Amino acid sequence: MTLNKELTGAIDHYVNEHFREWMNQFGSPRVVSEREMEIRERIVRVEESLERQSALMRQGFEQAEKRFEQMDKRFEQVDKRFEQVDKRFEQVDKRFEQVDKRFEQVNKRFEQVDKRFEELRGDMKTQFNRVYGFLTGLFVVISGAFITLVIQTVR
């Protein structure tokens, strides 16, 4: 019996080693084991899963692209608003320049008025001095005449 088992084991080993070669030589269909079928089914499932994930990723990328486009539009709107604010600031700057010019004109007018007051003050001072001189002279003449009258009446 041991010989029979040994002989059966050797034959089994020989057939297992050469079975695939014989099958390929004679063109007979390949025998697929259950394990290979399970692996193939798993491969098919993995491929299908990868396709679904790829589709989901594409969809996610498309949505992200749409969001980026919306963000770009928002940024463009914000840029337009900033440009409008810049224009308003430029207008305010122009108004301030106009106000500065007006203040310069007012300052020139005040300087002219100050010059006129100085001239009038000078004129008034000279006229006052003239009147003061005239009155002083008149007083001296009247005093002299009064003294002369008093002296003549006393004599």
RANORFEN-V442732 format. One record per backbone hydrogen bond with DSSP energy under -0.5 kcal/mol. CO is the residue of the C=O (numbers start at 1). NH is the residue of the N-H. If there is no record, write none. Layout:
co->CO nh->NH
co->CO nh->NH
This chain:
co->1 nh->5
co->2 nh->6
co->3 nh->7
co->4 nh->8
co->5 nh->9
co->6 nh->10
co->7 nh->11
co->8 nh->12
co->9 nh->13
co->10 nh->14
co->11 nh->15
co->12 nh->16
co->13 nh->17
co->14 nh->18
co->15 nh->19
co->18 nh->22
co->19 nh->23
co->20 nh->24
co->21 nh->25
co->22 nh->26
co->23 nh->27
co->23 nh->28
co->30 nh->32
co->31 nh->33
co->33 nh->37
co->34 nh->38
co->35 nh->39
co->36 nh->40
co->37 nh->41
co->38 nh->42
co->39 nh->43
co->40 nh->44
co->41 nh->45
co->42 nh->46
co->43 nh->47
co->44 nh->48
co->45 nh->49
co->46 nh->50
co->47 nh->51
co->48 nh->52
co->49 nh->53
co->50 nh->54
co->51 nh->55
co->52 nh->56
co->53 nh->57
co->54 nh->58
co->55 nh->59
co->56 nh->60
co->57 nh->61
co->58 nh->62
co->59 nh->63
co->60 nh->64
co->61 nh->65
co->62 nh->66
co->63 nh->67
co->64 nh->68
co->65 nh->69
co->66 nh->70
co->67 nh->71
co->68 nh->72
co->69 nh->73
co->70 nh->74
co->71 nh->75
co->72 nh->76
co->73 nh->77
co->74 nh->78
co->75 nh->79
co->76 nh->80
co->77 nh->81
co->78 nh->82
co->79 nh->83
co->80 nh->84
co->81 nh->85
co->82 nh->86
co->83 nh->87
co->84 nh->88
co->85 nh->89
co->86 nh->90
co->87 nh->91
co->88 nh->92
co->89 nh->93
co->90 nh->94
co->91 nh->95
co->92 nh->96
co->93 nh->97
co->94 nh->98
co->95 nh->99
co->96 nh->100
co->97 nh->101
co->98 nh->102
co->99 nh->103
co->100 nh->104
co->101 nh->105
co->102 nh->106
co->103 nh->107
co->104 nh->108
co->105 nh->109
co->106 nh->110
co->107 nh->111
co->108 nh->112
co->109 nh->113
co->110 nh->114
co->111 nh->115
co->112 nh->116
co->113 nh->117
co->114 nh->118
co->115 nh->119
co->116 nh->120
co->117 nh->121
co->118 nh->122
co->119 nh->123
co->120 nh->124
co->121 nh->125
co->122 nh->126
co->123 nh->127
co->124 nh->128
co->125 nh->129
co->126 nh->130
co->127 nh->131
co->128 nh->132
co->129 nh->133
co->130 nh->134
co->131 nh->135
co->132 nh->136
co->133 nh->137
co->134 nh->138
co->135 nh->139
co->136 nh->140
co->137 nh->141
co->138 nh->142
co->139 nh->143
co->140 nh->144
co->141 nh->145
co->142 nh->146
co->143 nh->147
co->144 nh->148
co->145 nh->149
co->146 nh->150
co->147 nh->151
co->148 nh->152
co->149 nh->153
co->150 nh->154
co->151 nh->155
